[in-house]
Amino acid sequence: MKRAIWGIIILLVICIGAGSLIYFNSMKPVRAAESKAVELAKKETDLAETEDFNLYHGTETYYVIEGKDHDGTSIYVWVPEKKGKIVTLKESEGISRNEAINRLKQEKNAAEIMSVRLGMEKNIPLWEIHYRSGSDLINYYYIDFKTGEWLKKIENL
């Protein structure tokens, strides 16, 4: 009986160790991209402090950094993965995350909001809202960051 318990404990420790190793190795490219993007953004823009980092995979990949400038103003920085222009906007220059969610809820029956993140399509900063409908289908809703206008939607996946 003691051998079985010790065997189970050892097996659990090995599984947890292997899982941790896989997770941390899989996150290395994301952390490297974040480090590179933040360094470039601090060099090329007024970004002083980083609060959040997201990857956006649309027609092109963008690294999106939420942070503060040297005056303490909340800003967003879009850094293209490939060569291109870095875009910086103040939080006040567009609609907020909550306003984007409210626009979605005015038009659609969103049972559960899965994620809300900033992105960029065709040089237009946008909010991407990933949600589940009442019929448990996955949907994406894209809203222009500056105007709050609907850009596109992908439904019933």
N, C-alpha and C positions, 0 to 999 in steps of 0.2 A: 504494500500500500504506500509506504514512504517513497519507494523508488518511483512509483507512478506519479506521485505528487511532484517530486523533484524533476522528473522527466518533463512534466507539463510546464513547470516553472522555467526550466531551461529552454524549452521550445518557445514559450512566450517571449522570453528575453531575446532570443535569436530573431524571432519574427519582428518584434518592435525595433530592434537594431537594424535589420535589413530594410524595413519600411522607412525608418528615419534616413538611412543612407540614400535610398532611392529618391525620397522627397528632396533632400538638400542638394543632391546632384542635379535633379531636374530643375531646381530653382536657380542654379548658377547662371544660365544664360539671361534670365530675367533680371537678376541682380546686376549683372555686368552691363546690360542695356540701360538699366536705371542709373547706374553710376556714370556711364558715358553721357547719357542725355542730361542729367542734372549738371554735370561739369560743363557741358557745352552751353546749356541754358544760362548758367551763372556767368559764363564768359561773354556770351553774346547779348544777354538781356539784363534787365534790372532785378532779376530773381536773387533774393538774399536768403530766403528760408523755404525749405521744402516741407509741405504738409502731407501730400499724397502723390502717388505715381500710378498711372494706368497705361496699359497697352491698348491701342485701338487698331483692329485689323479690318479695314474697309477695302476700298479699291487700292489704297496704299496704307502702310503701317505707320502709325504715329505714336510717339511717346508723349503722354500728356501729364504735365506736372502742375499740381495745385500748390500754391505757396504765397509768399508775401514778398513785396519789393522792399527796397531800402527805407521807404517811408512807412512801412507797415500795412500798406494797402494790399488786399487780397487780389492775386492775379492768377491767370491760367497761361501756361506756355505749351504750345504744340511744337514738338520737335520731330521732323520727318525722319524715318529710319534711313532713307537714302538721301542723297543731296537734295536740298531744297531750302526754302525760306522758313525760318523759325517765326511763328506767329505768337504774339503776346497780347492778351487782352485783360483789362481789369474785370473783376467779377461784376462790377456795376454796369459794364457795357453790354451785358446780355441778361437773359432770364436766369433765374436761379434753378437749382435742381428741383425744388418743390414746385415752382411754377411750371416746369416741364411736366412733372408728374400730374399736376392739376389739369394741364391741357390734354394729356392723354385720357384722363378719367372723364373729361367732358365729352370725348368722342367715342371711347371704347369702354367695354366692360372688363376691366382688368381685375381678375380675382386675386392675383399675387404679383407684386413687382419683384422681379428676380435681381435686377441690377440697373443702375443708372450711371452712365459714364460719358465723359466728353470724348469727342472724336472729330474727324475732319474728312470731308468728302468734297472733291472738286474745289478746294480752297475755301470751303464754307465750314466754319466751326459749328458743331452740332452737339445735341444731347442724344445719346442712344439709350432707349429704354427697352429693356428685355423683360417681358412679362408673360404670365400665363392667363389665358382667358377662362371664362366660366366653364367651358368644355374641356379644360385642362390641356389646351394646345399652346405651343410656344409661339410668341410673336415678338417682332421688333418694330419699334416706332422711332422715327428720327425727326427731331425738331431743331430748326435753326436756332443757334445760341443767341444771335443778336436780335432777331425779330420775333421769335417764338412761333413762327409759321411751320406747318407740317412740311417736311421734305419728301419722305418716302416711308413706306411701311412694308414689312414682310410678315405675312400672316399664315396661321394654321399649319405650323410645322409639326 
